[in-house]
Amino acid sequence: MKQLKIVSISFHTAGKIFDFDALDFTLVPGDKVIVETERGRALGTVVREPREIAPDNAPPKLKSILRIAAENDLQMAQSNSQRELDALQFCQKQVKQHNLEMKLVRAEYLFDGSKIIFFFTADGRVDFRELVRNLAQHFRTRIEMRQIGVRDEAKQVGGIGICGRELCCSSHLREFVPVSVKMAKAQGLALNPTKISGQCGRLLCCLAYEYETYDEMRKTLPKCGKKLQLKTGTAEVISRDILAQKLTLSRNGERCQMHISDVQKELEGASNKTAGTSEKPAEPAKKQHPSRQNKAAKSKPRSKPQSDDNKVAPAEKKTGAKSDSGQEKSKRRRRRPRRRSNRPTKPTENKT
């Protein structure tokens, strides 16, 4: 069976990756290609080298590459980027005229110019039908309004984070992952919203980068407030340095910092010391006075001997025959009278 040649393509910086059929084209990462998408033709960038897979493992609705981008294709993409700025400015004026509670983020032209997509953010639903009519009359093309979230807004706009570097979402982070306050607590960060929140107002995406490492290294350290029995005495854990694997202990009113390996050695030494002191030679059992032994024997209740009447003959055990007393009991048994039901009887009909 002939193998398929698959290539991965992205349409924006740090955007999602899509697979296409490379056909017989020779491609390397960084090449510009023209592909056919569900929205129409688009200009994409190769991000991974082509690879061969079986036709059964191919993604559904796989589309193929049309051609490698030529010089005129790159010029058209550059002209579209200039037209996007003009369309965004005109749309912002129309939004003010219609008094719509929405914030425009970016305008995007399709490669062939058959549609303009306006991205915006809003707190709720916005009635922009009149706005779309005015835009369609002005640009003479199809208009699409797409509402996005604040994290997607930061990804498209870009910027500099509190760390002084470019935002992760706009530089290299292709997909958003869920971030919780639990990740900040595990890393010992101050729960200050201004310090653990990004430009979008949500928790920093970088909190999820080292969470698994912190979670694994935290398991080897005792919890804060736990008391440890060391050679020099009892010590209480005050704080922990997870990455350095060190503990701050309070011992005899003084604070000291120790590595977890040193703490474990002292714990083992203290346990061995207590085990050695606790082991004592076993004392011999005390012998009781013969008079006490006789009293204990007299106090035990004696088992009554079984009478001859209760004994069963060996022949009866084997054959399973009933005894005379059993036959007399069976004769005495009487059948219980049947209970009368309290249900009312149906009246009889007199037939004439």
Summary of the structure (lengths in Angstrom):
residues: 352
radius of gyration: 43.6
end to end distance: 93.2
largest distance: 121.6
contacts: 794
relative contact order: 0.06
helix: 34%
strand: 23%
